[in-house]
Amino acid sequence: MRRVLIAFLLTALAGCDYLAGGQGPTPAPGPYGLTLAPAEYADLPGWDGDRHAAALPAFLRSCKKISALPLDKPFDDHGLGGLVADWRPACAAAGQLDPANDAAARYFFENYFTPYLASANGDAQGLFTGYYEAELHGSRRPSARYRYPLYGAPGDLAEVKQGAGGKYFTRAQIEGGVLRDRNLELLWVDDPVDAFFLSVQGSGRVAMDDGRTVRVGYAGDNGQPYASIGRELVARGLIPRAQLSMDSIRAWIGANPEQGWHLMMQNPRYIFFRILPGHDGGPIGGAGVPLTAERSLAVDKAYLPYHIPLWVDTRDPSNMALPFRRLMMAQDTGSAITGPVRGDVFFGFGEAAAQRAGNMKAAGTYYLLLPRGVTRNKPVS
């Protein structure tokens, strides 16, 4: 799992887990597996209207990872992308492009890649949600204001999980103080709701009281199942399904702090964090590269490998009457991102990104762009 989820991610939210759709079991391969149908660029809705050059930075970040692999290594474990050698010419050519020339970027992708419509057992419609990089306010030391710890991974995490069926202490136990006095506190933050959503997202920024900004990211989890508090609020009749969003969940918890606390404890899953080194760009996704706002997509790794370009066709969260169509890169994943056609759009950082991510829940399709002439190692199921 990777995170910004960061996703926050809303990564595990690494992908809008707070919505009523929530997290489900990973579909098994076989009759519900990924199927691909060759397409032409004329078949891609809105292809002509994208700013293709805006996708180049994300593509080149993936190319850095691809270029570090042996040429004869399979591109992925799925048999989709051929060999690493099949991707090297495209990566080399992309590095020579004018990053402001949309026409050249479009020609590049059309020249080097063939589109394939993805479907699950013949159904091309899937679910698309959104996530963002959260910002919290924190300190290195606890105080009357900064009272809620972000924990690093315990040293006995793997050992305990191995002996306990893959599970560690629950969220309620951890929030109740079971890890206290073990020197695991990385930072202290001032809002327990922000800390909860950061744990769901998987990564974010913390504006420190000394003026610095610290990035934190996924360092492990307690192995407990994820439970959607959004689904619970809908089931209890406290928020109508049609009105469910991150804002409505936050508003309800703010108006009902004691009940809200107990509600958050109903999600036993807990994420441990580490402080990330400084870098340009967004948080580091599961593919090991910084995420690019509205150009990085979290996908289900059981079906799609990282670094594949995808043409996404869904609805715009700012106005669901409008399409959201653009070229994106598979660069992240999340616990709620399950299925052959399932995407979680990274919207970046800030209030506008949070708003768009919180409103993003729509049906849509995507096309995989695979190198022309690539020989798959095995058929797609």
MIFILUM-621657 format. One record per residue (C-alpha): residue in three letters; x, y, z. Coordinates in steps of 0.001 Angstrom, whole numbers. Layout:
// MIFILUM-621657
R,ALA,X,Y,Z .
...
***
This chain:
// MIFILUM-621657
R,MET,0,0,0 .
R,ARG,1297,3353,-812 .
R,ARG,228,6419,102 .
R,VAL,-587,9224,-4 .
R,LEU,-2660,7910,102 .
R,ILE,-1675,9008,-51 .
R,ALA,-3294,9490,-238 .
R,PHE,-4776,10448,1913 .
R,LEU,-4242,9915,81 .
R,LEU,-8155,10243,114 .
R,THR,-5224,7358,318 .
R,ALA,-6364,4351,2091 .
R,LEU,-9168,7708,2505 .
R,ALA,-5792,6420,206 .
R,GLY,-8617,6804,-1921 .
R,CYS,-11845,8206,-585 .
R,ASP,-12293,5345,1861 .
R,TYR,-14534,7642,3875 .
R,LEU,-17275,7458,1276 .
R,ALA,-20157,5048,1700 .
R,GLY,-18764,2856,-1070 .
R,GLY,-15871,2215,1271 .
R,GLN,-13449,-648,1283 .
R,GLY,-14242,-4124,91 .
R,PRO,-12342,-7342,-497 .
R,THR,-9968,-7431,-3427 .
R,PRO,-11781,-9158,-6320 .
R,ALA,-10247,-12473,-7287 .
R,PRO,-8790,-12911,-10737 .
R,GLY,-10705,-15071,-13163 .
R,PRO,-14221,-14314,-14400 .
R,TYR,-14043,-10823,-12894 .
R,GLY,-10516,-10178,-14123 .
R,LEU,-9162,-7485,-16373 .
R,THR,-9914,-7703,-20084 .
R,LEU,-8476,-5376,-22734 .
R,ALA,-9900,-4418,-26113 .
R,PRO,-7655,-2653,-28678 .
R,ALA,-8853,847,-29536 .
R,GLU,-7946,3821,-31716 .
R,TYR,-7209,7283,-30380 .
R,ALA,-10377,8470,-32114 .
R,ASP,-12259,6180,-29700 .
R,LEU,-10927,7968,-26611 .
R,PRO,-13563,10508,-25478 .
R,GLY,-12044,13988,-25325 .
R,TRP,-8540,12902,-26349 .
R,ASP,-8157,15908,-28647 .
R,GLY,-9002,18349,-25850 .
R,ASP,-6381,17420,-23264 .
R,ARG,-3183,19326,-22513 .
R,HIS,-973,16311,-23159 .
R,ALA,2222,18114,-22195 .
R,ALA,846,18454,-18655 .
R,ALA,1131,14676,-18321 .
R,LEU,4824,14623,-19269 .
R,PRO,6248,15434,-15810 .
R,ALA,4370,12495,-14293 .
R,PHE,5426,10230,-17158 .
R,LEU,9078,11251,-16825 .
R,ARG,9017,10561,-13075 .
R,SER,7919,7026,-13868 .
R,CYS,10595,6810,-16550 .
R,LYS,13276,7382,-13911 .
R,LYS,12107,4219,-12186 .
R,ILE,11745,2295,-15437 .
R,SER,15210,3307,-16634 .
R,ALA,16804,1887,-13502 .
R,LEU,15541,-1635,-14286 .
R,PRO,17337,-4284,-16391 .
R,LEU,16292,-4236,-20041 .
R,ASP,15332,-7925,-20061 .
R,LYS,13211,-7708,-16932 .
R,PRO,9421,-8138,-17396 .
R,PHE,7766,-4764,-17013 .
R,ASP,5238,-6212,-14579 .
R,ASP,3909,-9427,-13078 .
R,HIS,676,-9208,-15067 .
R,GLY,2058,-9801,-18540 .
R,LEU,671,-6481,-19723 .
R,GLY,3705,-4378,-20521 .
R,GLY,6182,-6715,-22137 .
R,LEU,9783,-6069,-21103 .
R,VAL,11435,-2993,-19662 .
R,ALA,13229,-2696,-23020 .
R,ASP,9855,-2052,-24660 .
R,TRP,9481,1152,-22613 .
R,ARG,12975,2587,-22928 .
R,PRO,12505,4198,-26399 .
R,ALA,9415,6070,-25236 .
R,CYS,11175,7268,-22099 .
R,ALA,14175,8459,-24086 .
R,ALA,11949,10318,-26562 .
R,ALA,9860,11931,-23813 .
R,GLY,12971,13425,-22289 .
R,GLN,13620,15372,-25490 .
R,LEU,10183,16978,-25722 .
R,ASP,9360,20622,-25131 .
R,PRO,7369,20482,-21865 .
R,ALA,5128,23310,-23096 .
R,ASN,4278,21847,-26506 .
R,ASP,944,20048,-26249 .
R,ALA,854,19106,-29938 .
R,ALA,4268,17441,-29729 .
R,ALA,3309,15607,-26537 .
R,ARG,107,14343,-28111 .
R,TYR,1986,13116,-31183 .
R,PHE,4519,11427,-28914 .
R,PHE,1901,9379,-27042 .
R,GLU,57,8497,-30254 .
R,ASN,3301,7438,-31911 .
R,TYR,4683,5298,-29088 .
R,PHE,1562,3782,-27499 .
R,THR,-1558,1809,-28434 .
R,PRO,-4734,2363,-26377 .
R,TYR,-6749,-522,-24918 .
R,LEU,-10163,-187,-23305 .
R,ALA,-10099,-1857,-19887 .
R,SER,-13083,-3764,-18574 .
R,ALA,-14052,-6142,-15799 .
R,ASN,-15520,-9237,-17432 .
R,GLY,-16753,-7074,-20302 .
R,ASP,-18033,-4185,-18161 .
R,ALA,-15959,-1078,-18889 .
R,GLN,-17665,1078,-16247 .
R,GLY,-15878,1498,-12939 .
R,LEU,-15752,3803,-9931 .
R,PHE,-13532,6885,-9682 .
R,THR,-12907,8730,-6438 .
R,GLY,-10348,11314,-5310 .
R,TYR,-7770,12015,-2632 .
R,TYR,-5415,14830,-1695 .
R,GLU,-2450,15674,480 .
R,ALA,-3714,16734,3882 .
R,GLU,-2224,19516,5992 .
R,LEU,-2144,19405,9770 .
R,HIS,-686,21683,12427 .
R,GLY,1838,20182,14777 .
R,SER,4799,20340,17104 .
R,ARG,7740,18211,18136 .
R,ARG,6563,18386,21742 .
R,PRO,3179,17826,23368 .
R,SER,1368,20774,24896 .
R,ALA,-2118,21928,25789 .
R,ARG,-2700,22588,22090 .
R,TYR,-722,19742,20529 .
R,ARG,-2099,16705,22310 .
R,TYR,-2613,14058,19638 .
R,PRO,389,11944,18613 .
R,LEU,1342,10616,15204 .
R,TYR,3127,7344,15882 .
R,GLY,6049,5810,14096 .
R,ALA,6045,2066,13456 .
R,PRO,6670,46,16650 .
R,GLY,9726,-2175,16654 .
R,ASP,7621,-5224,17430 .
R,LEU,5030,-4560,14731 .
R,ALA,6038,-7382,12381 .
R,GLU,6646,-9856,15192 .
R,VAL,3297,-9255,16885 .
R,LYS,1400,-9366,13574 .
R,GLN,3110,-12613,12648 .
R,GLY,1993,-14236,15867 .
R,ALA,-1499,-12744,15873 .
R,GLY,-2879,-13572,12454 .
R,GLY,-1468,-10430,10859 .
R,LYS,-3032,-8041,13360 .
R,TYR,-1665,-5516,15855 .
R,PHE,-3482,-3316,18395 .
R,THR,-6687,-1691,17144 .
R,ARG,-7155,2042,16639 .
R,ALA,-9180,2260,19850 .
R,GLN,-6404,563,21820 .
R,ILE,-3726,2789,20292 .
R,GLU,-5735,5966,20850 .
R,GLY,-6389,4708,24364 .
R,GLY,-2669,4818,25133 .
R,VAL,-1362,1277,24667 .
R,LEU,1739,2654,22902 .
R,ARG,2334,5467,25362 .
R,ASP,5807,5789,26921 .
R,ARG,7482,3800,24149 .
R,ASN,9041,6867,22504 .
R,LEU,7155,6261,19262 .
R,GLU,5645,9736,18911 .
R,LEU,6968,11385,15751 .
R,LEU,4934,14573,16094 .
R,TRP,2002,15965,18020 .
R,VAL,-949,17602,16234 .
R,ASP,-3772,19808,17422 .
R,ASP,-6830,18140,15900 .
R,PRO,-7871,14497,16405 .
R,VAL,-10148,14593,13360 .
R,ASP,-7278,15767,11158 .
R,ALA,-5141,12971,12616 .
R,PHE,-7857,10440,11830 .
R,PHE,-8189,11525,8213 .
R,LEU,-4410,11610,7841 .
R,SER,-4355,7981,8956 .
R,VAL,-6984,7159,6363 .
R,GLN,-5144,9102,3662 .
R,GLY,-1746,7672,4525 .
R,SER,350,10800,4019 .
R,GLY,301,14569,4347 .
R,ARG,2020,17747,5435 .
R,VAL,2358,19076,8957 .
R,ALA,2828,22819,9424 .
R,MET,5037,22968,12508 .
R,ASP,4896,25564,15260 .
R,ASP,8485,26573,14446 .
R,GLY,7525,27623,10911 .
R,ARG,8784,24541,9088 .
R,THR,6699,22087,7094 .
R,VAL,7259,18371,7583 .
R,ARG,5988,15659,5272 .
R,VAL,4884,12366,6780 .
R,GLY,4145,9147,4935 .
R,TYR,3137,5555,5433 .
R,ALA,5490,3401,7513 .
R,GLY,3232,449,8271 .
R,ASP,-199,-473,9516 .
R,ASN,-1796,-2540,12241 .
R,GLY,-3259,-5126,9864 .
R,GLN,-6789,-4474,11076 .
R,PRO,-9639,-4235,8548 .
R,TYR,-10775,-851,7318 .
R,ALA,-14293,252,8342 .
R,SER,-15875,3228,6588 .
R,ILE,-17282,5797,8985 .
R,GLY,-19149,7306,6050 .
R,ARG,-20974,4034,5509 .
R,GLU,-21785,3901,9220 .
R,LEU,-23214,7427,9220 .
R,VAL,-25423,6552,6273 .
R,ALA,-26521,3264,7881 .
R,ARG,-27539,5122,11037 .
R,GLY,-29514,7646,9019 .
R,LEU,-27344,10516,10280 .
R,ILE,-26239,11707,6828 .
R,PRO,-28233,11018,3648 .
R,ARG,-26199,9055,1139 .
R,ALA,-26652,11778,-1473 .
R,GLN,-25110,14347,892 .
R,LEU,-22164,12241,2009 .
R,SER,-18790,13938,1548 .
R,MET,-15704,14650,3576 .
R,ASP,-17145,18046,4476 .
R,SER,-20426,16559,5702 .
R,ILE,-18585,13946,7763 .
R,ARG,-16355,16596,9325 .
R,ALA,-19352,18821,10012 .
R,TRP,-21197,16002,11752 .
R,ILE,-18211,15103,13914 .
R,GLY,-17690,18791,14765 .
R,ALA,-21308,19092,15880 .
R,ASN,-21158,15789,17791 .
R,PRO,-17598,15553,19164 .
R,GLU,-18153,12786,21703 .
R,GLN,-20168,10616,19327 .
R,GLY,-17704,11505,16583 .
R,TRP,-14799,10211,18640 .
R,HIS,-16537,6894,19235 .
R,LEU,-17442,6746,15561 .
R,MET,-13805,7155,14511 .
R,MET,-12850,4357,16904 .
R,GLN,-15192,2058,14956 .
R,ASN,-12524,1985,12248 .
R,PRO,-9932,-371,13755 .
R,ARG,-7323,236,11042 .
R,TYR,-4390,2440,12029 .
R,ILE,-1494,3776,9971 .
R,PHE,1985,4386,11354 .
R,PHE,4084,7174,9871 .
R,ARG,7613,8169,9057 .
R,ILE,9055,11588,8290 .
R,LEU,9810,11870,4582 .
R,PRO,12850,13610,3138 .
R,GLY,12257,16924,1438 .
R,HIS,11651,16873,-2307 .
R,ASP,9923,18841,-5009 .
R,GLY,6446,17828,-6020 .
R,GLY,3715,15947,-4235 .
R,PRO,3842,13107,-1750 .
R,ILE,5524,9847,-2710 .
R,GLY,3074,7327,-4126 .
R,GLY,3228,3574,-4134 .
R,ALA,5285,3619,-7339 .
R,GLY,8045,5426,-5452 .
R,VAL,7707,8723,-7325 .
R,PRO,6251,12096,-6266 .
R,LEU,2622,12358,-7280 .
R,THR,1426,14982,-9755 .
R,ALA,-1871,16753,-9117 .
R,GLU,-4626,15524,-11447 .
R,ARG,-2102,13452,-13417 .
R,SER,-1400,10630,-10933 .
R,LEU,-3940,7877,-10406 .
R,ALA,-4153,5229,-7702 .
R,VAL,-5121,1819,-9116 .
R,ASP,-5531,-1749,-7923 .
R,LYS,-2106,-3379,-8107 .
R,ALA,-3765,-6775,-8371 .
R,TYR,-4718,-5827,-11937 .
R,LEU,-2595,-2940,-13177 .
R,PRO,1129,-2315,-12771 .
R,TYR,2573,1039,-11829 .
R,HIS,3868,3463,-14467 .
R,ILE,1288,2670,-17185 .
R,PRO,-306,5741,-18834 .
R,LEU,-4101,5762,-18599 .
R,TRP,-6708,7807,-20412 .
R,VAL,-9405,8532,-17815 .
R,ASP,-12979,9441,-18718 .
R,THR,-15211,10292,-15739 .
R,ARG,-17048,13320,-14269 .
R,ASP,-15610,16575,-12918 .
R,PRO,-16129,16823,-9131 .
R,SER,-16515,20608,-9299 .
R,ASN,-19420,20219,-11722 .
R,MET,-20666,16692,-12276 .
R,ALA,-22375,17796,-15482 .
R,LEU,-18926,18247,-17020 .
R,PRO,-16482,15497,-18039 .
R,PHE,-13133,14890,-16377 .
R,ARG,-10953,13534,-19184 .
R,ARG,-7199,13466,-19110 .
R,LEU,-4046,11451,-19477 .
R,MET,-2828,10126,-16153 .
R,MET,-178,7770,-14774 .
R,ALA,-729,4739,-12544 .
R,GLN,1505,5762,-9651 .
R,ASP,-266,4852,-6432 .
R,THR,-2643,2396,-4808 .
R,GLY,-4806,2181,-1713 .
R,SER,-6756,-271,404 .
R,ALA,-10106,910,-981 .
R,ILE,-8944,829,-4605 .
R,THR,-10092,-2622,-5680 .
R,GLY,-11086,-3975,-9051 .
R,PRO,-9956,-4018,-12684 .
R,VAL,-11603,-649,-13431 .
R,ARG,-11100,1473,-10318 .
R,GLY,-9268,4771,-10033 .
R,ASP,-8492,7303,-7325 .
R,VAL,-7453,10705,-8646 .
R,PHE,-4769,12595,-6738 .
R,PHE,-5898,16227,-6614 .
R,GLY,-2855,17784,-4961 .
R,PHE,-2605,19990,-1901 .
R,GLY,-4728,22745,-373 .
R,GLU,-8362,23583,233 .
R,ALA,-9368,23458,-3441 .
R,ALA,-7785,20020,-3799 .
R,ALA,-9529,18813,-654 .
R,GLN,-12851,20091,-1958 .
R,ARG,-12461,18408,-5338 .
R,ALA,-11275,15163,-3774 .
R,GLY,-14141,15151,-1292 .
R,ASN,-16714,15572,-4062 .
R,MET,-15184,13027,-6410 .
R,LYS,-17288,9884,-6743 .
R,ALA,-18421,9007,-10231 .
R,ALA,-18624,6209,-12762 .
R,GLY,-16146,6209,-15597 .
R,THR,-13815,4254,-17838 .
R,TYR,-10128,4163,-18623 .
R,TYR,-7877,3065,-21448 .
R,LEU,-4400,1631,-20919 .
R,LEU,-1649,2970,-23186 .
R,LEU,855,197,-23912 .
R,PRO,4008,451,-26046 .
R,ARG,3346,-267,-29711 .
R,GLY,4430,-3734,-30724 .
R,VAL,4812,-4945,-27160 .
R,THR,4711,-8714,-26759 .
R,ARG,2811,-9703,-23665 .
R,ASN,4318,-12413,-21494 .
R,LYS,910,-14012,-20968 .
R,PRO,-2703,-13339,-21911 .
R,VAL,-4811,-10961,-19866 .
R,SER,-7538,-12817,-18006 .
***
